Structures are given as structure tokens and as C-alpha cells.
């Protein structure tokens, strides 16, 4: 208001809307995002026209899924209780 950048009616309308809790929450959460949005509005998007890079899989990871499956299967077997036939009978 000191700089007289906005008319008084716009300021009054903003103050009135910010008295509502739902609109105040929206304004509080959007305020930090707005400068970022303005920055992207004028950014250079020519990089989107370039082809995407090729994905090259390393040979060190061949068979990784099988190794993970085997390790999880062994861990599952370790957690299972032994059947009663393997338990010694105490008389």
C-alpha cells in the first residue's frame, strides 16, 4: 500500500478473501511456488526437442533378478519351522 502499486479496491478484496481460512491456506502454500512458475514461463524448452539418451545396461547386472530371487527364497526357507518328523523325540 505504501508503494501504491495496487489500487485500494484490489487490496481490500485480497484482504477480505484472506480472512477465509480455506483461501488463506491456499495462498500460504502457493506463495513460495509462484516465483518458480513465473521463471518457467520464460525458460528455454528447446532441450525437449533433442532425442533422449540411449540406456545402456551394464553386464555386471545380468542375472541380478535371479540372484535376488534365490536369496529371498533361501531367506524364506530359513524362516520356516522344521517339520515334526525332523525333530528328535524326547522320551
C-alpha positions as CSV (number, residue, x, y, z in Angstrom):
1,X,0.0,0.0,0.0
2,X,2.9,2.4,0.7
3,X,4.2,2.0,-2.8
4,X,0.7,2.4,-4.3
5,X,1.4,-0.4,-6.7
6,X,-2.1,-1.8,-6.5
7,X,-5.5,0.1,-6.3
8,X,-7.2,0.2,-2.9
9,X,-10.1,-1.9,-4.1
10,X,-7.8,-4.8,-5.2
11,X,-6.1,-4.7,-1.8
12,X,-9.4,-4.7,0.1
13,X,-10.6,-7.6,-2.0
14,X,-7.4,-9.6,-1.2
15,X,-7.7,-8.8,2.5
16,X,-11.3,-9.9,2.5
17,X,-10.5,-13.2,0.7
18,X,-7.6,-14.0,3.1
19,X,-9.9,-13.8,6.0
20,X,-11.4,-17.1,4.9
21,X,-9.3,-20.0,6.3
22,X,-9.5,-22.1,3.2
23,X,-8.3,-19.4,0.9
24,X,-5.6,-18.4,3.4
25,X,-4.2,-21.9,3.4
26,X,-4.2,-21.9,-0.4
27,X,-2.4,-18.6,-0.5
28,X,0.2,-19.6,2.1
29,X,1.1,-22.8,0.2
30,X,1.1,-21.3,-3.3
31,X,3.1,-18.2,-2.4
32,X,6.5,-20.0,-2.5
33,X,5.6,-21.7,-5.7
34,X,4.6,-18.7,-7.8
35,X,8.1,-17.3,-8.4
36,X,9.2,-20.7,-9.7
37,X,6.2,-20.8,-12.1
38,X,7.0,-17.4,-13.4
39,X,10.6,-18.4,-14.0
40,X,9.5,-21.5,-16.0
41,X,7.1,-19.4,-18.1
42,X,10.0,-17.8,-20.0
43,X,12.5,-20.7,-19.8
44,X,14.1,-22.3,-22.9
45,X,12.4,-25.6,-23.7
46,X,14.5,-26.4,-26.8
47,X,16.1,-29.3,-24.9
48,X,12.8,-31.2,-25.2
49,X,13.3,-31.4,-29.0
50,X,16.6,-33.3,-28.6
51,X,16.5,-37.1,-28.8
52,X,16.5,-38.9,-25.4
53,X,19.8,-40.6,-24.5
54,X,20.2,-44.4,-25.0
55,X,20.0,-46.6,-22.0
56,X,23.0,-49.0,-21.8
57,X,22.7,-51.8,-19.3
58,X,25.9,-52.9,-17.6
59,X,26.9,-56.6,-18.0
60,X,27.6,-56.7,-14.2
61,X,23.9,-56.7,-13.5
62,X,23.0,-59.6,-15.8
63,X,21.2,-62.2,-13.8
64,X,20.6,-59.9,-10.9
65,X,16.9,-60.7,-10.7
66,X,17.7,-64.4,-10.4
67,X,20.2,-63.8,-7.6
68,X,17.7,-61.7,-5.7
69,X,15.0,-64.3,-6.1
70,X,17.4,-67.1,-5.0
71,X,18.4,-65.1,-1.9
72,X,14.9,-64.3,-0.9
73,X,13.9,-67.9,-1.4
74,X,16.8,-69.0,0.8
75,X,15.8,-66.5,3.4
76,X,12.2,-67.7,3.3
77,X,13.4,-71.3,3.8
78,X,15.4,-70.2,6.9
79,X,12.3,-68.7,8.5
80,X,10.1,-71.7,8.0
81,X,9.9,-74.0,11.0
82,X,11.2,-77.6,10.6
83,X,8.6,-80.3,10.2
84,X,7.9,-82.5,13.2
85,X,9.5,-85.6,11.5
86,X,12.9,-83.9,11.8
87,X,12.5,-83.1,15.5
88,X,14.1,-85.6,17.8
89,X,11.7,-87.4,20.1
90,X,12.4,-86.8,23.8
91,X,11.0,-89.6,26.0
